[in-house]
Amino acid sequence: MNILITGATGVIGTHLVKACLSKGHRIHFLTTRKEKIESKTNYKGFYWNPDTGEVDNQAFKDVTVIIHLAGASISKRWTKSYKKVILDSRIKTAKLLFTAMQNNEHSVTHFVSASGVSIYPPSFTKFYTEEDNEVDNSFLGEVVKAWEDAANQFKQLGIKVTKVRTGLVLATEGGALPAIAAPVRKGVGAPLGSGNQWQSWIHIDDMTNIYLNIIENGWGGTINAVSPNPATNKRLTKLIAKTLKKPLWLPNVPAFVLKLLLGEMSMLVLQGQLVSSKRLEEAGFSFRFFNLESALDDLLKD
């Protein structure tokens, strides 16, 4: 299978590229930095510039699946200008892909876009499945809704679309886990806010396998990429401490302190969604890391 990946050098992208190559798939990737273009066996880079609308159309040659992972980190302070970067990095890039395919011959039959469980309104009790249509009235809710709308436009080209609503991805190379584990390692870890907010998590290996199953089995529509066993922030923090064999003796970090430090971005750590993996389970997906304990043991133990 010939696959075009955007965001191929991110945490998920890096793991996914390795997994795809190991299964004999051929990878094209897009980069905004010409010095990062490289060509190896079954792995070839192409230049694009979403700000100017430039993309090398050779990137689409013989490609049947596009996996759109590109998007600026949401873990930088949300200034007015950076909010625009977060939104544009997801919407402009999808629009550029759409326009290029609309104006040129292509062989793409499946468009797979990253998305986020933060589209769902925060709740301590509501258990969200893919059938739920509520959209949170926050900046993140707005971003994910626009992200999915940008993906849905590919249906106009007769292309199957899949939106992968991703939870908290646990990985050692980046994302939330190193940031959460760092103060615990130093003996100053503590649950955040009430600690009762839900963390719908997924191990990076299962995240990678979800994408592989989507492209190899042709799964379309919306998929919640989360494990079957969400945890509260308090439980996640305690299990990280237990895994690292570190004490947790500090009181919870008060919500008002986090709001002062992080501003609007504090919602990332103070709010959460309880999200179901129903569709993956019904499709027969086999989770390697079903429980948080085993996931943290794999990622944090020496």
Secondary structure, DSSP 8 states (H G I E B T S, - for coil): -EEEEESTTSHHHHHHHHHHHHTT-EEEEEES-GGG--EETTEEEEEEETTTTEE-GGGGTT--EEEE-----S-S---HHHHHHHHHHHHHHHHHHHHHHHHS-----EEEEEEEGGGS---SS-EE-TT-----SSHHHHHHHHHHHHHHGGGGGT-EEEEEEE-EEE-SSSSHHHHHHHHHHTT----BTTS-SEE-EEEHHHHHHHHHHHHHHT--EEEEE--S--EEHHHHHHHHHHHHT----S--B-HHHHHHHHGGGGHHHH---EE--HHHHHTT---S--SHHHHHHHHH--
